[in-house]
Amino acid sequence: MGLGSEVHSSESRLAGYVEAITSVLGHADRVVPFQSYCAGLLLPGDRKSVEPMAARVQPARVQAAHQSMHHFVAKSEWSDDAVLAAVRARVMPMIAQRARSVR
């Protein structure tokens, strides 16, 4: 497997993970801010607070991106149980698979 296919595989897995969590956030208005927040966490930069992340994610719309991401984080009105269940559903099978391959 070449580097290009490994990168594509990683991007596909990340997209699936983000989509799984997005599906349980409870409202369509939370999708873009959540995706921007995830991108901001993954992009280079020492400061992972909302304003610097907004500047990296949407440099042409920093104020609007900041407000949207801040609202997403500050008004976290989704179900923690649903989000954690979505995370577990994506992560636990991979952990189990790796544990079986190590044996």
C-alpha positions as CSV (number, residue, x, y, z in Angstrom):
1,M,0.0,0.0,0.0
2,G,1.5,3.4,-1.0
3,L,1.5,6.6,1.0
4,G,-1.3,8.1,-1.2
5,S,-3.6,5.2,-0.5
6,E,-2.8,5.3,3.2
7,V,-3.6,9.0,3.3
8,H,-6.8,8.4,1.5
9,S,-7.7,5.6,3.9
10,S,-7.0,7.8,6.9
11,E,-9.1,10.6,5.4
12,S,-11.9,8.2,4.7
13,R,-11.9,6.8,8.3
14,L,-11.8,10.4,9.8
15,A,-14.6,11.5,7.5
16,G,-16.7,8.4,8.7
17,Y,-15.9,9.2,12.3
18,V,-16.9,12.8,12.0
19,E,-20.1,11.8,10.1
20,A,-21.0,9.3,12.8
21,I,-20.8,12.0,15.5
22,T,-22.5,14.6,13.3
23,S,-25.5,12.2,12.9
24,V,-26.2,12.4,16.6
25,L,-25.7,16.1,17.3
26,G,-29.4,16.6,17.1
27,H,-29.7,19.6,14.8
28,A,-28.5,20.4,11.2
29,D,-27.2,23.8,12.3
30,R,-24.5,22.0,14.4
31,V,-22.9,20.2,11.4
32,V,-20.7,22.9,9.9
33,P,-19.5,24.3,13.2
34,F,-18.6,20.8,14.4
35,Q,-16.8,20.0,11.2
36,S,-14.9,23.4,11.5
37,Y,-14.1,22.7,15.1
38,C,-12.7,19.2,14.2
39,A,-10.6,20.8,11.4
40,G,-9.3,23.5,13.7
41,L,-8.2,20.8,16.2
42,L,-6.3,19.0,13.5
43,L,-4.7,21.9,11.7
44,P,-1.2,23.1,12.8
45,G,-1.1,25.8,15.5
46,D,-0.3,25.9,19.1
47,R,-3.5,27.6,20.2
48,K,-6.5,25.4,20.1
49,S,-9.0,27.9,21.4
50,V,-11.9,28.8,19.1
51,E,-10.7,32.2,17.8
52,P,-7.3,31.0,16.5
53,M,-8.9,27.9,15.1
54,A,-11.5,30.0,13.3
55,A,-8.8,32.1,11.7
56,R,-7.1,28.9,10.4
57,V,-10.3,27.2,9.2
58,Q,-12.0,30.2,7.5
59,P,-9.4,33.1,7.2
60,A,-11.8,35.1,5.0
61,R,-14.6,34.8,7.6
62,V,-12.9,34.8,10.9
63,Q,-15.5,36.6,12.9
64,A,-18.4,34.6,11.6
65,A,-16.5,31.3,12.0
66,H,-15.5,32.3,15.5
67,Q,-19.1,33.1,16.4
68,S,-20.4,29.9,14.9
69,M,-17.8,27.7,16.5
70,H,-18.1,29.4,19.9
71,H,-21.9,29.0,19.8
72,F,-21.4,25.3,19.0
73,V,-19.0,24.8,22.0
74,A,-20.8,27.1,24.5
75,K,-24.3,25.8,23.7
76,S,-23.6,22.1,23.7
77,E,-27.2,21.0,23.6
78,W,-26.6,17.6,22.2
79,S,-26.9,14.3,24.1
80,D,-23.6,13.3,25.6
81,D,-24.8,9.8,25.8
82,A,-25.6,9.7,22.1
83,V,-22.3,11.2,21.1
84,L,-20.4,8.8,23.4
85,A,-22.3,5.9,21.9
86,A,-21.4,7.0,18.4
87,V,-17.8,7.3,19.4
88,R,-17.8,3.8,21.0
89,A,-19.5,2.3,18.0
90,R,-16.7,3.6,15.7
91,V,-13.8,3.0,18.1
92,M,-14.4,-0.2,19.9
93,P,-14.4,-2.5,16.9
94,M,-11.1,-1.0,15.8
95,I,-9.6,-1.6,19.3
96,A,-10.9,-5.1,19.3
97,Q,-9.5,-5.8,15.8
98,R,-6.0,-4.5,16.8
99,A,-6.1,-6.5,20.0
100,R,-6.9,-9.7,18.0
101,S,-4.0,-8.9,15.5
102,V,-1.5,-8.5,18.4
103,R,-2.2,-11.9,19.9
